[in-house]
Amino acid sequence: MKAVALTRYLPIDHPESLIDVELPKPAAPKGHDILVKVEAIAVNPVDYKIRAPKDKVEPSPKVLGWDAAGVVEAVGESVSLFRPGDKVYYAGDLTRAGSNAEFQLVDERIVGRMPTTLDFAQAAALPLTSITAWEALFDRLKIDRAGAHRGKTLLIIGGAGGVGSIAIQLAKQAGLTVIATAGRPESRQWVKELGADHTVAHGDALVSATREAGFKHVDYIFCASDTESYFDAMVELVAPQGGIVTIVETERNLPLHGLKLKSAFFAWELMFTRSMFLTDDMIEQHKLLNEVATLVDNGTLRTTLGDVLGPVNAANLKRAHALLEDGKVIGKLVLRGFGD
């Protein structure tokens, strides 16, 4: 099968940072695994973070990619949720081969039915960001989906990115007032179209911009950008007894004592936790993705597809990685098919 992989961890402009390879098709699925014929993939910051330069050589080609939409080709003996021919979408598992290949094995419990109103490219833009935003808002911040926290305020740092774009929509459906950071005019337009009530400047101006927008404090903060750079600002802006959730790793310990006087809490979100640790509630991601599909199909949630860069090959994936590393992507970058 065709795939894009790496054997060395190199800067994206290096000719061998990502390479086109031919790999054996995965063996027949067993247990809860399904074999998916991948039709489209999306690219996320996790891809370039894992690919980042380091002194390591893979003994065999390593396939990245954690967003896909495709068709079930075969199922394991314990599978009960899908059957061959079903259209599915999912984000996959960090501990297994990724989706930048024509075929992929994935556990059914972290896979959802693909929205019927979307094509493969539109659907591939959704899984990782939807799971991340959903878990961050509803599992970590404990925001009530049914509207019990209606009127509470949420600041999203990184509003125009893939995760922020989904978080805005989910938060608005829960009745929150959403303040989203956006720098460029096109980013501000994007987050407003998604439902953000206010847009504010990011970077060093975050605190003053949020205050100028009329908010001394905010009840919740969702950081989808640089946790270390924004931490002090988040401590200053979070309301007493409020909460902060972030999805971005840090290289230093954070001074959490700054939250003590406010009795505010801090939480991490990593959507791969369930699959990495085979938690008892893995199937919650299947349920979550099915619910997202329903929201899409009834028109209350829209895909965050930004651009389709062409078929899945090394050249197009290098371009996607470079654009993401540049930090100016709006929405999600998607590749479809495995042509030249």
Summary of the structure (lengths in Angstrom):
residues: 340
radius of gyration: 19.8
end to end distance: 13.5
largest distance: 58.8
contacts: 1174
relative contact order: 0.16
helix: 32%
strand: 28%
